[in-house]
Amino acid sequence: MSKTKNLRLEYIRDPGMKPLAVHGVYGGTCAGDALELNLFTETQVYPKDRDLVYDADTGLLLYDSGDKNDTVIYQRKVHTRLIMDKNVARYIIDWLEQGLASMEEESGGNDLHDGNIAKE
């Protein structure tokens, strides 16, 4: 005859916790049998300042220092680093699949996202 025990889980939120948008993920295996998952937010870097020169008579823009650089720069800020074993990783996969299935069911099968998520 086996004995059973009830288990009650209580969740406590860190008072400093803030919601963060996630634009991508990178990571891999680490420490033998653990997985590392790094979540990041991606934003375009804008210049701190720009020099503009206008023609005083016509008001036309003659020079914009921002035009010198044709390279668009994006910054990826890693805000969360998770290290987990494969059992936790599988639990997260199951949880995500259930959540996605529920979202798709509620949306009537319409894609809510175009799939352009940054991955490495």
C-alpha positions, 0 to 999 in steps of 0.5 A, a space after each residue: 500500500 503506497 502513501 500519498 502526499 499532497 504538494 502545494 506550489 506557491 509562486 513568488 514574483 521578484 518585486 523587480 521583475 519586468 516584462 521584456 520583449 524577446 526578439 531572438 534566442 541563441 545558445 547550445 549545450 554547455 557543461 556536458 549535459 546542460 543547455 544554455 538559452 540566451 534571450 535577447 531584445 534587438 533594437 536599431 542603433 540610432 546616432 547620438 547626434 547629427 549635423 544638418 546643414 540647410 540653405 538659408 535662402 531655400 530651406 533645402 537640406 544640403 548636408 546630413 552627417 547621418 547620410 555618411 554611413 550606409 550601414 544599419 546597426 542593430 544591437 542585441 541586448 541579452 537580458 536573460 541567460 537560462 541553464 537547464 537540463 534536458 528534462 526542463 528543456 523538454 518541459 518548456 518545449 511541451 509548454 510552448 507547444 500547448 500555448 501555441 496550439 491554444 493561440 492558434 485555436 483561438 485565432 481560427 488558424 490565422 497566423 499571428 506572426 510572420 515567423 521572422 524571429 531572430 535565431 542563431 
